[in-house]
Amino acid sequence: MRKIFALLILLMTASCAYCADIVGLEREALILRVELNRLGSSGDPFEREAILQKITDKCKGTEEAEAAYWDLADLYLDGFPEEMRQEAREMLELCLKNYPKSNRSILVKCRLVDLYDAKDARRAELIRQLQNENSLPNLIRSKLN
């Protein structure tokens, strides 16, 4: 009985430590978001990129880090003088890799389909994955063909 009790205490303290780590990471990500918001959307894209990269690097596993991948893709497509499609694809692919069960994964896949060339094998693979998604609206499913 004492062993079970000791094991329960060990598990509780380990999970509390994990929760504290996540809360600390979320807090750090929010502080970086405030810094990003101060720059505004018309701020220096290189500064915005650096802050978003900090969020993805330092705050792994948080919702803010996941959102930062999406925001980096936006920045690469619309924030620099010239569109940076390859970099945008890389950020979205990292988002899928690091957050495969995310609620955002369907949106990320749809966006990637748009960013890959029509003959690209990865695009075809993404289309197959999307067609197998039960939650994908029929209107979008029909546009994939």
DSSP file with accessible surface (Angstrom, degrees, kcal/mol):
  #  RESIDUE AA STRUCTURE BP1 BP2  ACC     N-H-->O    O-->H-N    N-H-->O    O-->H-N    TCO  KAPPA ALPHA  PHI   PSI    X-CA   Y-CA   Z-CA
    1    1 A M     >        0   0  187      0, 0.0     4,-2.3     0, 0.0     5,-0.2   0.000 360.0 360.0 360.0 -40.6    0.0    0.0    0.0
    2    2 A R  H  >  +     0   0  222      1,-0.2     4,-2.7     2,-0.2     5,-0.2   0.863 360.0  53.9 -64.3 -36.0    2.8    2.4    0.8
    3    3 A K  H  > S+     0   0  180      2,-0.2     4,-2.4     1,-0.2    -1,-0.2   0.909 109.3  47.5 -65.2 -41.1    4.4    1.7   -2.6
    4    4 A I  H  > S+     0   0  106      2,-0.2     4,-2.6     1,-0.2    -2,-0.2   0.932 112.8  48.8 -65.2 -44.1    1.2    2.6   -4.4
    5    5 A F  H  X S+     0   0  132     -4,-2.3     4,-2.4     2,-0.2    -2,-0.2   0.928 112.2  48.4 -60.8 -44.6    0.8    5.8   -2.3
    6    6 A A  H  X S+     0   0   58     -4,-2.7     4,-2.5     1,-0.2    -1,-0.2   0.903 111.2  50.8 -63.2 -39.3    4.4    6.7   -3.0
    7    7 A L  H  X S+     0   0   97     -4,-2.4     4,-2.7     2,-0.2    -2,-0.2   0.918 109.4  50.7 -64.9 -42.3    3.9    6.1   -6.7
    8    8 A L  H  X S+     0   0   94     -4,-2.6     4,-2.5     2,-0.2    -2,-0.2   0.918 110.9  48.4 -61.8 -43.1    0.8    8.2   -6.7
    9    9 A I  H  X S+     0   0   76     -4,-2.4     4,-2.6     2,-0.2     5,-0.2   0.932 111.5  50.6 -63.0 -42.2    2.6   11.1   -5.1
   10   10 A L  H  X S+     0   0  112     -4,-2.5     4,-2.3     1,-0.2    -2,-0.2   0.931 111.9  47.2 -61.7 -44.6    5.5   10.7   -7.5
   11   11 A L  H  X S+     0   0  101     -4,-2.7     4,-2.6     1,-0.2     5,-0.2   0.905 111.8  50.9 -64.4 -40.2    3.1   10.8  -10.5
   12   12 A M  H  X S+     0   0  121     -4,-2.5     4,-2.4     2,-0.2    -2,-0.2   0.926 111.9  45.6 -65.7 -42.3    1.2   13.8   -9.1
   13   13 A T  H  X S+     0   0   80     -4,-2.6     4,-2.3     2,-0.2    -1,-0.2   0.900 112.9  51.2 -69.6 -35.6    4.4   15.9   -8.6
   14   14 A A  H  X S+     0   0   56     -4,-2.3     4,-2.3    -5,-0.2    -2,-0.2   0.930 112.4  45.5 -65.3 -44.1    5.7   14.9  -12.0
   15   15 A S  H  X S+     0   0   61     -4,-2.6     4,-2.6     2,-0.2    -2,-0.2   0.882 111.9  52.2 -68.9 -34.6    2.4   16.0  -13.7
   16   16 A C  H  X S+     0   0   82     -4,-2.4     4,-2.5    -5,-0.2    -1,-0.2   0.908 109.5  49.6 -64.5 -40.6    2.4   19.2  -11.6
   17   17 A A  H  X S+     0   0   53     -4,-2.3     4,-2.2     2,-0.2    -2,-0.2   0.912 111.0  49.7 -63.7 -41.0    5.9   20.0  -12.8
   18   18 A Y  H  X S+     0   0  150     -4,-2.3     4,-2.4     2,-0.2    -2,-0.2   0.938 111.4  48.7 -62.5 -45.8    4.9   19.3  -16.4
   19   19 A C  H  X S+     0   0   71     -4,-2.6     4,-2.8     1,-0.2     5,-0.2   0.907 110.0  51.7 -61.1 -41.5    1.8   21.6  -16.0
   20   20 A A  H  X S+     0   0   62     -4,-2.5     4,-2.5     1,-0.2    -1,-0.2   0.896 109.1  50.9 -62.8 -38.9    4.1   24.3  -14.5
   21   21 A D  H  X S+     0   0  108     -4,-2.2     4,-2.5     2,-0.2    -2,-0.2   0.933 111.6  46.8 -62.9 -46.4    6.4   24.0  -17.5
   22   22 A I  H  X S+     0   0   43     -4,-2.4     4,-2.9     2,-0.2     5,-0.2   0.929 112.3  50.0 -62.4 -44.7    3.6   24.4  -20.0
   23   23 A V  H  X S+     0   0   97     -4,-2.8     4,-2.5     1,-0.2    -1,-0.2   0.922 111.3  49.6 -60.8 -41.7    2.1   27.3  -18.1
   24   24 A G  H  X S+     0   0   36     -4,-2.5     4,-2.4    -5,-0.2    -1,-0.2   0.904 112.0  47.8 -63.4 -40.5    5.6   28.9  -18.1
   25   25 A L  H  X S+     0   0   45     -4,-2.5     4,-2.6     2,-0.2    -2,-0.2   0.900 111.5  50.0 -66.9 -42.2    6.0   28.3  -21.8
   26   26 A E  H  X S+     0   0   48     -4,-2.9     4,-2.4     2,-0.2    -2,-0.2   0.918 111.1  50.2 -61.9 -40.9    2.5   29.7  -22.5
   27   27 A R  H  X S+     0   0  170     -4,-2.5     4,-2.2    -5,-0.2    -2,-0.2   0.930 110.8  48.2 -62.8 -45.5    3.3   32.8  -20.4
   28   28 A E  H  X S+     0   0   71     -4,-2.4     4,-2.2     1,-0.2    -1,-0.2   0.918 111.5  51.1 -62.3 -40.5    6.6   33.3  -22.3
   29   29 A A  H  X S+     0   0    0     -4,-2.6     4,-2.3     1,-0.2    -1,-0.2   0.909 109.0  50.6 -64.2 -40.4    4.8   32.9  -25.6
   30   30 A L  H  X S+     0   0   89     -4,-2.4     4,-2.1     2,-0.2    -1,-0.2   0.888 107.8  52.8 -66.4 -36.5    2.2   35.5  -24.6
   31   31 A I  H  X S+     0   0   90     -4,-2.2     4,-2.0     1,-0.2    -1,-0.2   0.925 110.6  47.7 -62.7 -42.6    4.9   38.0  -23.6
   32   32 A L  H  X S+     0   0   12     -4,-2.2     4,-2.4     1,-0.2    -2,-0.2   0.880 108.6  55.1 -66.0 -35.8    6.5   37.5  -27.1
   33   33 A R  H  X S+     0   0   33     -4,-2.3     4,-2.9     2,-0.2    -1,-0.2   0.890 105.5  52.1 -63.0 -39.7    3.0   38.0  -28.7
   34   34 A V  H  X S+     0   0   70     -4,-2.1     4,-1.9     2,-0.2    -1,-0.2   0.931 109.5  49.5 -61.5 -43.6    2.7   41.3  -26.9
   35   35 A E  H  X S+     0   0   79     -4,-2.0     4,-1.1     1,-0.2    -2,-0.2   0.917 111.6  49.4 -60.3 -41.6    6.1   42.3  -28.3
   36   36 A L  H >X S+     0   0    7     -4,-2.4     4,-1.2     1,-0.2     3,-0.6   0.915 108.4  52.6 -64.6 -42.1    4.9   41.3  -31.7
   37   37 A N  H 3< S+     0   0  117     -4,-2.9    -1,-0.2     1,-0.2    -2,-0.2   0.831 102.1  60.0 -64.8 -31.7    1.7   43.2  -31.4
   38   38 A R  H 3< S+     0   0  203     -4,-1.9    -1,-0.2     1,-0.2    -2,-0.2   0.837 102.7  52.8 -64.1 -33.3    3.6   46.4  -30.5
   39   39 A L  H << S-     0   0   43     -4,-1.1    -1,-0.2    -3,-0.6    -2,-0.2   0.835 101.4-153.9 -68.7 -33.9    5.4   46.1  -33.8
   40   40 A G    ><  -     0   0   28     -4,-1.2     3,-1.6     1,-0.2    -2,-0.1   0.077  35.3 -70.8  76.1 166.7    2.0   45.9  -35.6
   41   41 A S  T 3  S+     0   0  106      1,-0.3    -1,-0.2    -4,-0.1    -4,-0.0   0.730 134.5  53.8 -68.9 -20.2    1.4   44.3  -39.0
   42   42 A S  T 3  S+     0   0  117     -3,-0.2    -1,-0.3     2,-0.0    -2,-0.1   0.406  87.6 114.5 -93.8   4.4    3.3   47.1  -40.8
   43   43 A G  S <  S-     0   0   17     -3,-1.6    -3,-0.1     1,-0.2    -4,-0.1  -0.098  87.2 -61.8 -67.8 171.5    6.4   46.6  -38.6
   44   44 A D     >  -     0   0   67      1,-0.2     4,-2.3     2,-0.1     3,-0.3  -0.329  45.2-145.5 -55.7 119.6    9.7   45.3  -39.9
   45   45 A P  H  > S+     0   0   24      0, 0.0     4,-2.7     0, 0.0    -1,-0.2   0.831  98.0  56.7 -62.9 -28.3    9.1   41.8  -41.2
   46   46 A F  H  > S+     0   0  125      2,-0.2     4,-2.1     1,-0.2     5,-0.1   0.893 108.6  46.2 -70.4 -37.3   12.5   40.7  -40.1
   47   47 A E  H  > S+     0   0  100     -3,-0.3     4,-2.2     2,-0.2    -1,-0.2   0.910 113.5  49.2 -67.3 -43.2   11.7   41.7  -36.5
   48   48 A R  H  X S+     0   0   48     -4,-2.3     4,-2.5     1,-0.2     5,-0.2   0.921 110.9  50.7 -61.5 -42.7    8.3   40.0  -36.7
   49   49 A E  H  X S+     0   0   45     -4,-2.7     4,-2.7     1,-0.2     5,-0.2   0.926 108.8  51.6 -60.5 -44.4    9.9   36.9  -38.2
   50   50 A A  H  X S+     0   0   51     -4,-2.1     4,-2.0     1,-0.2    -1,-0.2   0.910 111.1  47.0 -61.9 -41.9   12.5   36.8  -35.3
   51   51 A I  H  X S+     0   0    7     -4,-2.2     4,-2.0     2,-0.2    -1,-0.2   0.935 113.0  48.2 -67.1 -44.5    9.8   37.0  -32.7
   52   52 A L  H  X S+     0   0    0     -4,-2.5     4,-2.3     1,-0.2    -2,-0.2   0.901 110.5  52.2 -63.3 -38.1    7.6   34.3  -34.3
   53   53 A Q  H  X S+     0   0   51     -4,-2.7     4,-2.5    -5,-0.2     5,-0.2   0.891 106.3  54.4 -63.8 -38.4   10.7   32.1  -34.6
   54   54 A K  H  X S+     0   0   87     -4,-2.0     4,-3.2    -5,-0.2     5,-0.4   0.911 107.8  50.4 -59.7 -42.1   11.4   32.6  -30.9
   55   55 A I  H  X S+     0   0    0     -4,-2.0     4,-1.8     1,-0.2    -2,-0.2   0.939 112.9  44.8 -62.8 -45.9    7.9   31.4  -30.1
   56   56 A T  H  < S+     0   0    0     -4,-2.3    -2,-0.2     1,-0.2    -1,-0.2   0.871 120.9  40.5 -67.8 -33.2    8.2   28.3  -32.2
   57   57 A D  H  < S+     0   0   91     -4,-2.5     3,-0.4    -5,-0.2    -2,-0.2   0.913 124.8  31.5 -80.7 -45.1   11.7   27.5  -30.8
   58   58 A K  H  < S+     0   0  114     -4,-3.2    -3,-0.2    -5,-0.2    -2,-0.2   0.693 120.9  46.3 -89.0 -21.9   11.3   28.4  -27.1
   59   59 A C  S >< S+     0   0    0     -4,-1.8     3,-1.6    -5,-0.4     6,-0.4  -0.160  73.7 167.5-118.9  38.3    7.6   27.5  -26.6
   60   60 A K  T 3   +     0   0  120     -3,-0.4     3,-0.1     1,-0.2    -3,-0.1  -0.192  64.8  27.5 -54.3 141.2    7.3   24.1  -28.2
   61   61 A G  T 3  S+     0   0   54      1,-0.3    -1,-0.2    -5,-0.1     2,-0.2   0.402  95.6 115.0  88.2  -1.3    4.1   22.3  -27.4
   62   62 A T  S <> S-     0   0    2     -3,-1.6     4,-1.8     1,-0.1    -1,-0.3  -0.633  75.4-121.4-100.1 159.9    2.0   25.4  -26.8
   63   63 A E  H  > S+     0   0  148     -2,-0.2     4,-2.5     1,-0.2     5,-0.2   0.844 114.5  58.2 -64.1 -33.5   -1.0   26.7  -28.7
   64   64 A E  H  > S+     0   0   42      2,-0.2     4,-2.0     1,-0.2    -1,-0.2   0.876 103.9  50.6 -65.3 -38.0    1.0   29.9  -29.3
   65   65 A A  H  > S+     0   0    0     -6,-0.4     4,-1.5     2,-0.2    -1,-0.2   0.922 110.1  50.1 -66.1 -42.0    3.8   28.0  -31.0
   66   66 A E  H  X S+     0   0   25     -4,-1.8     4,-1.3     1,-0.2     3,-0.4   0.944 112.2  47.2 -60.0 -46.5    1.3   26.3  -33.3
   67   67 A A  H  X S+     0   0   16     -4,-2.5     4,-2.6     1,-0.2    -1,-0.2   0.855 105.0  61.6 -63.4 -33.1   -0.2   29.6  -34.2
   68   68 A A  H  X S+     0   0    0     -4,-2.0     4,-2.6     1,-0.2    -1,-0.2   0.856  98.9  55.1 -65.0 -35.0    3.2   31.1  -34.8
   69   69 A Y  H  X S+     0   0   12     -4,-1.5     4,-2.0    -3,-0.4    -1,-0.2   0.931 110.4  45.9 -61.2 -45.2    3.9   28.6  -37.6
   70   70 A W  H  X S+     0   0   50     -4,-1.3     4,-2.3     1,-0.2    -2,-0.2   0.927 113.3  49.7 -61.5 -44.7    0.7   29.7  -39.3
   71   71 A D  H  X S+     0   0   42     -4,-2.6     4,-2.6     1,-0.2    -2,-0.2   0.857 107.8  53.5 -65.3 -35.7    1.6   33.4  -38.7
   72   72 A L  H  X S+     0   0    0     -4,-2.6     4,-2.8     2,-0.2    -1,-0.2   0.916 107.4  51.4 -64.2 -41.6    5.1   32.8  -40.1
   73   73 A A  H  X S+     0   0    0     -4,-2.0     4,-1.7     2,-0.2    -2,-0.2   0.936 110.8  48.7 -60.2 -44.7    3.6   31.3  -43.3
   74   74 A D  H  X S+     0   0   52     -4,-2.3     4,-2.8     1,-0.2     5,-0.5   0.924 111.2  50.3 -57.1 -46.6    1.4   34.5  -43.6
   75   75 A L  H  X>S+     0   0    4     -4,-2.6     4,-2.6     1,-0.2     5,-0.8   0.917 109.3  50.4 -60.5 -44.6    4.4   36.7  -43.1
   76   76 A Y  H  <5S+     0   0    8     -4,-2.8     8,-2.8     1,-0.2    -1,-0.2   0.816 117.3  41.0 -66.1 -27.4    6.4   34.8  -45.8
   77   77 A L  H  <5S+     0   0   18     -4,-1.7    -2,-0.2     6,-0.2    -1,-0.2   0.825 136.6   9.0 -87.6 -33.4    3.5   35.2  -48.2
   78   78 A D  H  <5S+     0   0  127     -4,-2.8    -3,-0.2    -5,-0.2    -2,-0.2   0.554 115.4  65.5-125.9 -11.7    2.4   38.7  -47.5
   79   79 A G  T  <5S+     0   0   30     -4,-2.6    -3,-0.2    -5,-0.5    -4,-0.1   0.663  90.1  63.4 -95.9 -16.9    4.9   40.5  -45.2
   80   80 A F  S   <S-     0   0   20     -5,-0.8     4,-0.1     2,-0.1   -36,-0.0  -0.703  91.3-108.5-105.1 159.7    8.0   40.7  -47.3
   81   81 A P  S    S+     0   0  131      0, 0.0     2,-0.4     0, 0.0    -1,-0.1   0.865 108.3  37.4 -55.0 -36.3    8.4   42.6  -50.6
   82   82 A E  S    S-     0   0  158     -6,-0.0    -2,-0.1     2,-0.0    -3,-0.1  -0.948  97.1-105.8-120.1 141.0    8.5   39.3  -52.5
   83   83 A E        -     0   0  107     -2,-0.4     2,-0.5     1,-0.1    -6,-0.2  -0.329  23.7-157.0 -61.8 137.1    6.5   36.3  -51.7
   84   84 A M     >  +     0   0   48     -8,-2.8     4,-2.1   -11,-0.2     5,-0.2  -0.687  22.4 166.1-118.0  75.2    8.5   33.5  -50.1
   85   85 A R  H  > S+     0   0   83     -2,-0.5     4,-2.7     1,-0.2     5,-0.2   0.864  72.3  53.9 -63.0 -41.2    6.4   30.4  -51.0
   86   86 A Q  H  > S+     0   0   94      1,-0.2     4,-2.4     2,-0.2    -1,-0.2   0.934 110.5  46.7 -61.7 -44.3    9.1   27.8  -50.1
   87   87 A E  H  > S+     0   0   68      2,-0.2     4,-2.2     1,-0.2    -1,-0.2   0.896 111.4  52.0 -65.0 -39.3    9.5   29.2  -46.6
   88   88 A A  H  X S+     0   0    0     -4,-2.1     4,-2.3     2,-0.2    -2,-0.2   0.928 109.9  49.1 -62.6 -44.3    5.7   29.4  -46.1
   89   89 A R  H  X S+     0   0   33     -4,-2.7     4,-2.8     1,-0.2     5,-0.2   0.922 109.1  53.3 -59.9 -43.8    5.4   25.7  -47.1
   90   90 A E  H  X S+     0   0   90     -4,-2.4     4,-2.3     1,-0.2    -1,-0.2   0.908 109.3  48.1 -59.7 -42.5    8.2   24.8  -44.7
   91   91 A M  H  X S+     0   0   13     -4,-2.2     4,-2.1     2,-0.2    -1,-0.2   0.921 113.3  47.0 -66.0 -41.3    6.4   26.5  -41.8
   92   92 A L  H  X S+     0   0    0     -4,-2.3     4,-2.2     2,-0.2    -2,-0.2   0.893 111.3  51.2 -69.2 -36.3    3.1   24.8  -42.6
   93   93 A E  H  X S+     0   0   40     -4,-2.8     4,-2.5     2,-0.2    -1,-0.2   0.905 110.0  50.3 -65.9 -39.9    4.8   21.4  -42.9
   94   94 A L  H  X S+     0   0   61     -4,-2.3     4,-3.0    -5,-0.2     5,-0.3   0.887 107.5  54.3 -63.7 -37.1    6.5   22.0  -39.5
   95   95 A C  H  X S+     0   0    3     -4,-2.1     4,-2.1     1,-0.2    -2,-0.2   0.939 110.9  45.0 -61.5 -46.0    3.1   22.8  -38.1
   96   96 A L  H  < S+     0   0   19     -4,-2.2    -2,-0.2     2,-0.2    -1,-0.2   0.901 115.2  48.2 -63.4 -41.3    1.7   19.5  -39.4
   97   97 A K  H  < S+     0   0  157     -4,-2.5    -2,-0.2     1,-0.2    -1,-0.2   0.926 119.1  37.0 -65.8 -45.0    4.7   17.6  -38.1
   98   98 A N  H  < S+     0   0   69     -4,-3.0    -2,-0.2     1,-0.2    -1,-0.2   0.717 130.2  30.0 -83.2 -21.5    4.7   19.1  -34.7
   99   99 A Y    ><  +     0   0   33     -4,-2.1     3,-1.6    -5,-0.3    -1,-0.2  -0.470  67.2 155.5-135.2  61.5    0.9   19.3  -34.2
  100  100 A P  T 3  S+     0   0   83      0, 0.0    -1,-0.1     0, 0.0    -2,-0.1   0.772  77.0  46.9 -65.4 -25.5   -0.6   16.4  -36.2
  101  101 A K  T 3  S+     0   0  193     -3,-0.1    -5,-0.1     4,-0.0    -2,-0.0   0.257  85.9 133.0 -98.9  12.7   -3.8   16.2  -34.1
  102  102 A S    X   -     0   0   20     -3,-1.6     3,-1.2    -7,-0.2     4,-0.3  -0.229  65.4-128.9 -65.9 150.4   -4.4   19.9  -34.2
  103  103 A N  T 3  S+     0   0  166      1,-0.2     3,-0.4     2,-0.1     4,-0.3   0.719 111.8  58.2 -65.8 -20.3   -7.8   21.4  -35.0
  104  104 A R  T 3> S+     0   0   71      1,-0.2     4,-2.5     2,-0.1    -1,-0.2   0.519  76.6  95.8 -86.8  -7.1   -5.9   23.6  -37.5
  105  105 A S  H <> S+     0   0   15     -3,-1.2     4,-2.6     1,-0.2    -1,-0.2   0.848  81.7  51.9 -60.8 -36.1   -4.5   20.6  -39.4
  106  106 A I  H  > S+     0   0   31     -3,-0.4     4,-2.6    -4,-0.3    -1,-0.2   0.940 111.7  47.2 -65.3 -43.7   -7.3   20.6  -42.1
  107  107 A L  H  > S+     0   0  106     -4,-0.3     4,-2.4     2,-0.2    -2,-0.2   0.909 111.9  50.8 -61.6 -41.9   -6.7   24.4  -42.7
  108  108 A V  H  X S+     0   0    1     -4,-2.5     4,-2.5     1,-0.2    -2,-0.2   0.932 111.1  48.0 -62.7 -44.9   -3.0   23.8  -42.9
  109  109 A K  H  X S+     0   0   26     -4,-2.6     4,-2.4     1,-0.2    -2,-0.2   0.914 111.0  51.0 -63.4 -42.2   -3.4   21.0  -45.4
  110  110 A C  H  X S+     0   0   37     -4,-2.6     4,-1.6     1,-0.2    -1,-0.2   0.917 111.4  48.1 -60.5 -42.3   -5.7   23.1  -47.6
  111  111 A R  H  X S+     0   0   45     -4,-2.4     4,-1.4     1,-0.2    -1,-0.2   0.897 109.9  51.9 -66.4 -39.3   -3.3   25.9  -47.6
  112  112 A L  H  X S+     0   0    0     -4,-2.5     4,-2.0     2,-0.2    -1,-0.2   0.893 104.0  57.4 -64.2 -38.9   -0.4   23.6  -48.5
  113  113 A V  H  < S+     0   0   10     -4,-2.4    -1,-0.2     1,-0.2    -2,-0.2   0.920 108.4  47.8 -56.2 -41.8   -2.4   22.2  -51.4
  114  114 A D  H  < S+     0   0  117     -4,-1.6    -1,-0.2     1,-0.2    -2,-0.2   0.823 112.4  49.3 -68.0 -30.0   -2.6   25.8  -52.7
  115  115 A L  H  < S+     0   0    3     -4,-1.4     2,-0.2    -3,-0.1    -1,-0.2   0.709  96.9  78.9 -86.5 -22.7    1.1   26.4  -52.2
  116  116 A Y  S  < S-     0   0   33     -4,-2.0     2,-0.0    -3,-0.2   -30,-0.0  -0.600  90.3-101.8 -85.8 151.2    2.4   23.3  -53.9
  117  117 A D    >   -     0   0  112     -2,-0.2     3,-1.9     1,-0.1     6,-0.2  -0.336  34.4-109.8 -66.0 153.4    2.6   23.0  -57.7
  118  118 A A  T 3  S+     0   0   81      1,-0.3    -1,-0.1    -4,-0.1    -2,-0.1   0.803 117.4  45.5 -57.3 -32.6   -0.2   21.0  -59.4
  119  119 A K  T 3  S+     0   0  206      4,-0.1    -1,-0.3     5,-0.0     2,-0.2   0.429  83.7 120.9 -94.2   2.8    2.2   18.2  -60.4
  120  120 A D    <>  -     0   0   60     -3,-1.9     4,-1.7     1,-0.1     3,-0.2  -0.473  60.4-142.2 -71.8 133.3    3.9   17.9  -57.0
  121  121 A A  H  > S+     0   0   78      1,-0.2     4,-2.3    -2,-0.2     5,-0.2   0.853 101.2  57.5 -63.6 -35.9    3.6   14.5  -55.3
  122  122 A R  H  > S+     0   0   50      1,-0.2     4,-2.5     2,-0.2    -1,-0.2   0.895 103.9  53.1 -63.5 -37.8    3.2   16.1  -51.9
  123  123 A R  H  > S+     0   0   70     -6,-0.2     4,-2.4    -3,-0.2    -1,-0.2   0.940 108.8  48.8 -62.1 -45.3    0.2   18.0  -53.1
  124  124 A A  H  X S+     0   0   42     -4,-1.7     4,-2.2     1,-0.2    -2,-0.2   0.904 110.8  51.0 -62.0 -40.3   -1.5   14.8  -54.4
  125  125 A E  H  X S+     0   0   79     -4,-2.3     4,-2.4     2,-0.2    -1,-0.2   0.920 110.0  49.3 -63.2 -43.7   -0.8   13.2  -51.0
  126  126 A L  H  X S+     0   0    0     -4,-2.5     4,-2.7     1,-0.2    -2,-0.2   0.900 108.9  52.8 -63.1 -40.0   -2.4   16.1  -49.1
  127  127 A I  H  X S+     0   0   20     -4,-2.4     4,-2.5     2,-0.2    -1,-0.2   0.929 108.8  50.0 -62.2 -43.3   -5.4   16.0  -51.4
  128  128 A R  H  X S+     0   0  141     -4,-2.2     4,-1.2     1,-0.2    -2,-0.2   0.930 111.3  49.3 -60.4 -43.6   -5.8   12.3  -50.6
  129  129 A Q  H  < S+     0   0   58     -4,-2.4     3,-0.4     1,-0.2     4,-0.3   0.922 111.7  48.4 -61.7 -42.9   -5.6   13.0  -46.9
  130  130 A L  H >< S+     0   0    0     -4,-2.7     3,-1.5     1,-0.2    -1,-0.2   0.889 106.4  56.1 -66.6 -38.4   -8.1   15.8  -47.1
  131  131 A Q  H 3< S+     0   0   60     -4,-2.5    -1,-0.2     1,-0.3    -2,-0.2   0.785 106.3  52.4 -65.7 -23.3  -10.6   13.6  -49.1
  132  132 A N  T 3< S+     0   0  128     -4,-1.2     2,-0.5    -3,-0.4    -1,-0.3   0.475  83.5 108.6 -88.8  -3.6  -10.4   11.1  -46.3
  133  133 A E    X   -     0   0   49     -3,-1.5     3,-0.9    -4,-0.3    -3,-0.0  -0.645  56.3-159.1 -76.7 120.2  -11.2   13.7  -43.6
  134  134 A N  T 3  S+     0   0  160     -2,-0.5    -1,-0.2     1,-0.2    -4,-0.0   0.815  89.9  54.4 -67.8 -30.4  -14.8   13.1  -42.4
  135  135 A S  T 3  S+     0   0   86      2,-0.1    -1,-0.2    -3,-0.1    -2,-0.1   0.492  79.9 111.3 -86.2  -1.3  -15.1   16.7  -41.1
  136  136 A L  S <  S-     0   0    4     -3,-0.9     5,-0.0    -6,-0.2    -6,-0.0  -0.577  75.6-115.8 -75.2 125.6  -14.2   18.3  -44.4
  137  137 A P     >  -     0   0   73      0, 0.0     4,-2.5     0, 0.0     3,-0.3  -0.288  18.2-122.5 -59.8 145.5  -17.2   20.1  -45.9
  138  138 A N  H  > S+     0   0  126      1,-0.2     4,-2.7     2,-0.2     5,-0.2   0.834 110.1  60.6 -59.6 -34.6  -18.5   18.6  -49.2
  139  139 A L  H  > S+     0   0  123      2,-0.2     4,-1.2     1,-0.2    -1,-0.2   0.938 110.1  40.4 -59.3 -45.9  -18.0   22.0  -50.9
  140  140 A I  H  > S+     0   0   68     -3,-0.3     4,-0.9     2,-0.2     3,-0.4   0.921 112.7  55.7 -69.6 -41.5  -14.3   22.0  -50.2
  141  141 A R  H >< S+     0   0   55     -4,-2.5     3,-0.9     1,-0.2     4,-0.5   0.912 106.6  50.9 -57.3 -41.3  -14.0   18.3  -50.9
  142  142 A S  H >< S+     0   0   69     -4,-2.7     3,-0.8     1,-0.2    -1,-0.2   0.828 105.1  56.7 -68.3 -29.5  -15.5   18.9  -54.4
  143  143 A K  H 3< S+     0   0  159     -4,-1.2    -1,-0.2    -3,-0.4    -2,-0.2   0.691  94.9  68.2 -74.2 -17.0  -13.0   21.7  -55.1
  144  144 A L  T <<        0   0   26     -4,-0.9    -1,-0.2    -3,-0.9    -2,-0.2   0.703 360.0 360.0 -76.1 -20.2  -10.1   19.3  -54.5
  145  145 A N    <         0   0  150     -3,-0.8    -3,-0.0    -4,-0.5   -18,-0.0  -0.265 360.0 360.0 -79.6 360.0  -10.8   17.2  -57.6
